[in-house]
Amino acid sequence: MPDERMCALAVNAAFSIRRSDVALRILEGMRAEGVEVGALTVSVMAKGYGRMKQPSAVTELLNSAQQRNVDLDIVAWNSAVDAYTRCGQLDKAHELVERTSSGLFLSRFSSRV
């Protein structure tokens, strides 16, 4: 049975060929097979949606993760911030930075750049 890392690689490959529909089917298959959909998967999905300029898909992904009580790490949050930034949704990117528990650190760091 595949694990989350193996599935995340497949999701990333799907996005590499601009097939978000395939990535979404892999995600649905993970859920159906009982494979954990954790921070790694959310991070890869957010990155892919950002590259494909699909900010509404990023929002849906984050909402789904929240409803499923997925514990997102700083990498997943950063991927979501990057996705919104790539899509020109700077207000949403800033909102995420403010929402994260590391928001204070990120704000201090970004003010030095």
N, C-alpha and C positions, 0 to 999 in steps of 0.2 A: 504494500500500500504506500503510495507517495506521501511525503511529508510536506509541510508548508514551504520549506526551502526549495524543494524540487518543483512544486507548483508555481512558486514565485518566479523561478527561472523560465518556466513555460509562459507565464503572463508577460514577463519582460520581452521574451522572444516575439510574442504576438504583437505587442506594441511596437517593437522594432520594425515590423513590416506593416505598421499602421492598421492593424486589425483589432480595434477595441472590442468588436463584437466577439472575437475569439477569446480575448482576455476575459470578457464578462462571462462567457460560457465556462471557462476554466474556473472562475470564481464560484459560479453556481454549482459546478461539479464538485468543488472542494466542500462546499456546504452540504451537498447531498451525500457525499461519502464520509462525512464526519471529520474531514481534515481541518485542522485549526486555521482560522482566518484571523491572523494576528497582525501586529504592528508591521512586520515585514511585508505581508501582502498588501496592506493599506499603503505603505510607502511606495511599493512598486506600481500599484494602480494609480496613485496620485501622480507620480512621475510621468507615467504614460499618458494620463489624461491631460496633464500640463503640456506635454510635447504635441499633443493633438489639438490643443486649444479648445478643450471642453470643460470650461469652469463649472457648468451646472452638474457635470458628472462628478467632479471633485466634491462639490457640496453634497450630492446624494451619497457618495462614498463615506464622507465624514459623518453624516447623519446616521447612516446604517451602522457604522462602527460604534457610534455612541449608543444607539438602541441596543446593540448586541453586547455592550459593556466591554468592548475591545480596549485594552490598556495600551494606548499609543505612547511610544517612546519619542525622544527628541528627534530621531531620524525621520519618523513618520510625520511629525509635525513640520519639520523642515521641508520634507518633500511636498507637503500640501501648500506651504507658504510659497515654495518655488513654483509649484503648478499655477497658483493664482497669479504670481508675478509674471510668468510666461504668457498668461492669458490677458495681461493688462488689467487685472483685477486687484490693484494695489490696496484698495480699501479693505477687501476681504483678506489679503495677505497680512495687512497690519492688524486686523481684528484677531486673526489667529495668533499672531505674536503676543498680543495682549492677553489672550485666553490661556496660553500655556503656563504651566507652573514655572517655567524658566523664562517667562516673559521679561522679568526684571533684568536677568543676565543678558538676554538678547538685546534689550533696549540699550543697556550700558555699552555692550560691545558695538552695536551699530552706530552709536553716537560718536565712537572713536574713529570710525572709518571715514 
